[in-house]
Amino acid sequence: LFLSSTLLGGEKIAYIQSIKGDVRIYSKNKLKPPVVAIIGRYIQENDIVRTYGNSECVILFKDKTTYLHVGSTSEVQFIESSLTRTMNVNYGNAFFYQVENPKKHLYVFTLASQINLKKGKIWLSSNLSGDDEVYIIENSAQVYNEISSIGERADNGKVAFSTLDGFFEVVKFRKDDFPDYVKKYIN
């Protein structure tokens, strides 16, 4: 029984709520081929969701406390424990919404940064060179640069720049910085 559950995959933690274009789900189990993401398909522990050019998808966690909109040409890995929800954004951009008083703390990791979002909305843009832009749209988030060990609680209306060479800065953002799919979440 243990062997079959390991081969078939882990716990179902989230599902695809909407989709546009070519989106694939890759399993940690290398024996399983990637599957095309469709509405209602579950995402399991350690799965990777990858969007391709002009594609995007919306993911809702089973407990309905975390909402994620993955933009085009992005890759996100999902890791879950009893106390935390972790997402590794390997590259690309994503909008995150965490409700007030969630059952699990949300942590987002990139090549250069760690973000802790207790509640609120952020939009993250991260590239393969390790350059991150973390926009705080609602409430606040703790943003920390892993290289320089510098961090700050950034408030609504701010953007944190964090790079792989250790640069870290928080400034006000402009609403024109957002892609169209994020602008609808601002209001």
N, C-alpha and C positions, 0 to 999 in steps of 0.2 A: 504494500500500500504506500509506504514512504517513497519507494523508488518511482512508482507510477506518478505520485503527486509532484515529485521533483522533475520528472521528464515532461509532464503536462503543463507545468508552470506554477507560479506562485499565487498569492492571494489577489483577488480582483479588488482594485482600489479606486478606480475611476472609470468613466466611460466617455465616449465621443458623443457630444451633444449636437454639434453641427460641423459641416465640412464643406470646403470649396477646393476643387482641384485634386492634385495627386499627393496623398498623405499616406505614409506607411508606418506600421508598428513593428519594431524589431524586438525579439525576445532575447533575454539573457542566455537562454538555452540555444546554443549555436546549431543544434540539430533541427530546430524549427525555422522554416523559411519566414521571411517577413510577410505580413499580411496587409492587404489594403484596408485602410481605416474607413469604416462606414458608420453611419449614425447608429448608436446603441452598442457598438462593439466595446468590450471591456478592455481596460489597460491593467496589466498585472504588475505586481512588485518587480522592480528593476527593468521594466520595459522601456524602450526608447521610441519616442514619436518623432518622426522626421517629415518635415514639409519640404516640398520642392518649389521651384519658381512659380509665382502667381498662385500659390496654394496657402490655405490656412485652415485651422480647425479650432473648435471650442471644446474644452474638456471640463467636466464637472466631476468632483470627487463624490463617492457614494454617500458620505455624511453631509453633503451639500454645504460645507463650510469653506471650500476652496474652489475657485473658478479660474480657469486659465484659457487665454486666447493666444494660440501660437501663430505668429506671423509667417510669411513666406521665407523659404530657404533657412529653416531653423531646425535645431535638434535638441530635444529635452529628454532627460532620463528621470524616471520616477522612483524614489526610494521612500519606504514607509516603515516606521517603527510604532511601538505602542504610544509614544509620547510626541514624536516629531514627524513632520512631513517635509521631505527634502527633494528639491528638484535641481538637477545639474543641467544648466543651460550650456551646452557645448559650443554653440554658436547660434546667431540669429537674434530674433526679438520675440518678446512675449509680454502680454498684459496679465497681471495677477490681481485677483481680488480675494481677500480673506475677510470673512464676516467677523463681527464682534463676538468675543468669548468662544473661539473655536476649541474643539477638543484637543487639537494638536497644533503645536507651534510650526510655522512655515519658515523654512530656510531655503534660500536660493543660492547656489554656488556657480561661479564661472571660473575661468582660468585665473583671474586676478582677484576676484571679490567674493565676499560672503554677505548676504543680505538677510536680515531677520525682519519679517513682517508679522506683527501681532494681529493687526486689523487694518484694513484700508485697501488702497489701490496703488499699484506701481506699474510702470512700463519699463522694461529692460531691453537694451540693445547691446549685444555683445558680439565682437568679431573674433576670428581665429588668431588675430595678432594680440589678443588679450586686452583690447580697449573696451571698457564698459561705460555705458551711460544709464544711470538709474534715476528715473523720473518719479518723484513722489507726487501722486495725483490726489490722494486723500489720506488724512491722518499723518503718520510718520513711519519711518523705517530706519533701522540701524544698518548702516552700510560700512563695511570694513575692507580695507585693502590688505590682502594676505601677504604681499611682498614687503611693504613698508611698515606693516603693523599699525597703520593709522586708520581710525574709524570715527564716525560721527553719527549722531541721530539727526537725520535730515527730515525737515518738516514739509508739509504740503506746499507746493509751488516751487520746490527746489529740485535740482538735478545734481547727482553726485557723479563726478568723472573719476574713474579708478582704472589704472592701467597696469600692465604686466611689468613695467619698469619701476613701479612703486609710486607713481604720481597719484595724488588724491586731492580733489577739490570739490566743494559744494557751492553752487551758485543758483540764482533764480532761473527758471526756465521760461521759454516762450511757447505759447500754444501752437505756433506754426511748426514746431519741431516734431510734432507727432504725425504718424501715418494716419490715413483716413479711418482705418478700423479702430484706432484708439480714441479718436476725437469723440465718438459717440458715447464712450464711457466716462468722459470728463463731466458731462452735464448730468 
